[in-house]
Amino acid sequence: MMNFFSLLSRSMQNNLFIQTQLNSAHTLIEEYQLPVQKLEDDFYAQFILLENYAGVNYFQRTLARYRRLNAWMLVLAVSILGAAAIIFGIEYTMPEWKIADKLMDYLFEHFLPVIIGLTALFLLVIVLQFVRIHYANKLMSTAVNSSWRAILQKVESSLDLPANSTRSIAEEIWGNH
């Protein structure tokens, strides 16, 4: 139960962080009248537009890796569930084939390779989850911060503003971090 509340708390903090970042992006676009479309409810797309304006892609690269990893994890999960569903479906619809019995016989005849394969699959899932967490953390920390710095520098240079003139927005961005 504690783990559930921990996940819920982290999710709420993440949503609050994203909303704050989106509000900061809107403030920047409005205050400096940037030639960037303002998107109301999509932080990722809004941030990518700001990155394109600044000519960088720190956030985009990390987001692409994160999404690609999520896609591979989904393919792995669907493959495992699909195989289990096929076995169950065949066993349920055609019990005379005795698929479950044949599968169990195969598992026990080839016990060591099966255990090694299942262990490797289990470890792969664990490693992929840790890599996913790494990319999620990198996406919302290093990539966002690097992009914000580049975006603010671009705003200052393109509008011929003195250095640190975007300080109030920078404080809004990093003050809530």
C-alpha positions as CSV (number, residue, x, y, z in Angstrom):
1,M,0.0,0.0,0.0
2,M,2.9,2.3,0.7
3,N,4.3,1.8,-2.7
4,F,0.9,2.8,-4.2
5,F,1.0,6.1,-2.3
6,S,4.6,6.7,-3.3
7,L,3.8,6.2,-6.9
8,L,0.7,8.4,-6.7
9,S,2.8,11.1,-5.0
10,R,5.5,11.0,-7.6
11,S,2.9,11.1,-10.4
12,M,1.3,14.1,-8.9
13,Q,4.7,15.9,-8.4
14,N,5.6,15.1,-12.0
15,N,2.3,16.5,-13.3
16,L,2.8,19.7,-11.2
17,F,6.3,20.0,-12.6
18,I,5.1,19.6,-16.2
19,Q,2.3,22.1,-15.7
20,T,4.7,24.7,-14.1
21,Q,7.1,24.2,-17.1
22,L,4.2,24.6,-19.6
23,N,3.1,27.8,-17.8
24,S,6.7,29.1,-17.9
25,A,6.9,28.4,-21.6
26,H,3.6,30.3,-22.2
27,T,4.9,33.2,-20.1
28,L,8.1,33.3,-22.2
29,I,6.2,33.2,-25.5
30,E,3.7,35.9,-24.5
31,E,6.2,38.2,-22.7
32,Y,8.7,38.3,-25.6
33,Q,6.2,37.7,-28.4
34,L,8.1,34.8,-29.7
35,P,7.2,33.4,-33.2
36,V,6.2,30.1,-31.6
37,Q,2.8,28.6,-31.6
38,K,1.3,28.4,-28.1
39,L,-0.1,25.0,-27.3
40,E,-2.4,24.8,-24.3
41,D,-2.2,21.2,-23.0
42,D,0.9,19.5,-24.5
43,F,4.1,20.3,-22.7
44,Y,6.2,18.0,-24.9
45,A,5.0,19.5,-28.1
46,Q,5.3,23.0,-26.7
47,F,8.8,22.4,-25.6
48,I,9.8,20.9,-28.9
49,L,8.5,24.0,-30.7
50,L,10.6,26.2,-28.3
51,E,13.6,24.0,-28.9
52,N,13.2,24.3,-32.7
53,Y,13.1,28.1,-32.2
54,A,16.3,27.9,-30.2
55,G,17.9,25.6,-32.7
56,V,18.7,22.8,-30.2
57,N,17.3,19.3,-29.6
58,Y,18.4,18.1,-26.2
59,F,14.8,17.4,-25.1
60,Q,13.8,16.0,-28.4
61,R,16.6,13.5,-28.5
62,T,16.0,12.3,-25.0
63,L,12.3,12.1,-25.5
64,A,12.8,10.1,-28.7
65,R,15.0,7.6,-26.8
66,Y,12.5,7.4,-24.0
67,R,9.6,6.7,-26.4
68,R,11.6,4.2,-28.4
69,L,12.4,2.3,-25.2
70,N,8.7,2.4,-24.1
71,A,7.8,1.0,-27.5
72,W,10.2,-1.9,-27.1
73,M,8.9,-2.6,-23.6
74,L,5.4,-2.6,-25.0
75,V,6.4,-5.1,-27.8
76,L,8.0,-7.3,-25.2
77,A,5.0,-7.3,-22.9
78,V,2.5,-7.8,-25.8
79,S,4.6,-10.7,-27.0
80,I,4.7,-12.4,-23.7
81,L,1.0,-11.9,-23.1
82,G,0.2,-12.9,-26.6
83,A,2.0,-16.2,-26.3
84,A,0.2,-16.9,-23.0
85,A,-3.2,-16.0,-24.5
86,I,-2.5,-18.3,-27.5
87,I,-1.6,-21.2,-25.3
88,F,-4.6,-20.6,-23.1
89,G,-6.9,-20.2,-26.1
90,I,-5.8,-23.4,-27.7
91,E,-6.0,-25.3,-24.4
92,Y,-9.5,-23.9,-23.8
93,T,-10.9,-24.4,-27.3
94,M,-9.2,-27.6,-28.2
95,P,-8.5,-29.6,-25.0
96,E,-7.9,-32.8,-26.9
97,W,-4.6,-31.3,-28.2
98,K,-3.3,-31.2,-24.6
99,I,-1.1,-28.2,-25.3
100,A,-0.6,-27.5,-21.6
101,D,0.6,-31.1,-21.0
102,K,3.0,-31.0,-24.0
103,L,4.3,-27.6,-22.9
104,M,5.0,-28.9,-19.4
105,D,6.6,-32.0,-20.8
106,Y,8.9,-29.8,-22.9
107,L,9.7,-27.5,-20.0
108,F,10.8,-30.4,-17.8
109,E,12.7,-32.2,-20.6
110,H,14.7,-29.0,-21.3
111,F,14.6,-27.6,-17.8
112,L,18.0,-25.8,-17.7
113,P,17.7,-24.0,-21.1
114,V,14.1,-23.0,-20.2
115,I,15.2,-21.6,-16.8
116,I,18.1,-19.8,-18.3
117,G,15.8,-18.3,-21.0
118,L,13.2,-17.2,-18.5
119,T,15.8,-15.7,-16.2
120,A,17.3,-13.8,-19.2
121,L,13.9,-12.5,-20.1
122,F,13.2,-11.5,-16.5
123,L,16.5,-9.7,-16.2
124,L,15.9,-8.0,-19.6
125,V,12.6,-6.6,-18.3
126,I,14.3,-5.4,-15.1
127,V,17.2,-3.7,-17.0
128,L,14.9,-2.1,-19.4
129,Q,12.8,-0.7,-16.5
130,F,16.0,0.8,-14.9
131,V,17.0,2.3,-18.3
132,R,13.5,3.7,-18.7
133,I,13.7,5.3,-15.3
134,H,17.1,6.8,-16.2
135,Y,15.7,8.3,-19.4
136,A,12.6,9.7,-17.6
137,N,14.8,11.3,-15.0
138,K,17.2,12.7,-17.6
139,L,14.3,14.0,-19.7
140,M,12.8,16.0,-16.8
141,S,16.1,17.3,-15.4
142,T,19.2,17.5,-17.6
143,A,17.4,17.7,-21.0
144,V,14.8,20.2,-19.8
145,N,17.5,22.4,-18.1
146,S,19.9,22.4,-21.0
147,S,17.1,23.2,-23.4
148,W,15.8,26.1,-21.2
149,R,19.3,27.6,-21.0
150,A,19.6,27.5,-24.8
151,I,16.0,28.8,-25.3
152,L,16.6,31.8,-22.9
153,Q,20.0,32.5,-24.6
154,K,18.3,32.5,-28.0
155,V,15.6,34.9,-26.8
156,E,18.2,37.3,-25.4
157,S,20.4,37.2,-28.5
158,S,17.6,37.3,-31.1
159,L,15.8,40.2,-29.4
160,D,19.1,42.1,-28.6
161,L,18.3,42.0,-24.9
162,P,21.0,42.5,-22.3
163,A,22.3,39.4,-20.6
164,N,20.1,37.9,-17.9
165,S,17.1,40.0,-19.0
166,T,15.1,36.8,-18.9
167,R,16.0,36.3,-15.3
168,S,12.4,36.5,-14.0
169,I,11.3,33.7,-16.2
170,A,14.5,31.7,-15.3
171,E,13.6,32.1,-11.7
172,E,10.1,30.9,-12.4
173,I,11.5,27.9,-14.2
174,W,14.2,26.8,-11.7
175,G,12.6,28.2,-8.6
176,N,10.0,25.5,-8.8
177,H,12.5,22.7,-9.4
